[in-house]
Amino acid sequence: MKLSYRLLITLLLVGMALVLMAAFFKTQRYPGSDLLILLGLIIQFVAGVLVVWKFANRLDNRQ
């Protein structure tokens, strides 16, 4: 699977949306909102690491 910057940015935005939705659920005291926040943060972390990894590989290929 080829990772494009568009896919990685989309993953980051999905993670942000999950965290915002979970924060709203937490203010309403819905059960499971903690897990939704954790899932959103994990998605954001993975997307961020993959963006840095892809950028570093691109710089390495130039040399």
Residue pairs with C-beta under 8 A, 6 or more apart in sequence:
3 50
3 54
5 51
5 54
8 47
8 50
8 51
8 54
9 47
9 51
11 43
11 46
11 47
11 50
12 43
12 44
12 47
12 48
12 51
14 43
15 40
15 41
15 42
15 43
15 44
15 47
16 40
16 44
17 40
18 36
18 37
18 39
18 40
18 43
19 36
19 37
19 40
19 41
19 44
21 36
21 40
22 33
22 34
22 36
22 37
22 39
22 40
23 33
23 37
25 32
25 33
25 36
26 33
26 34
26 37
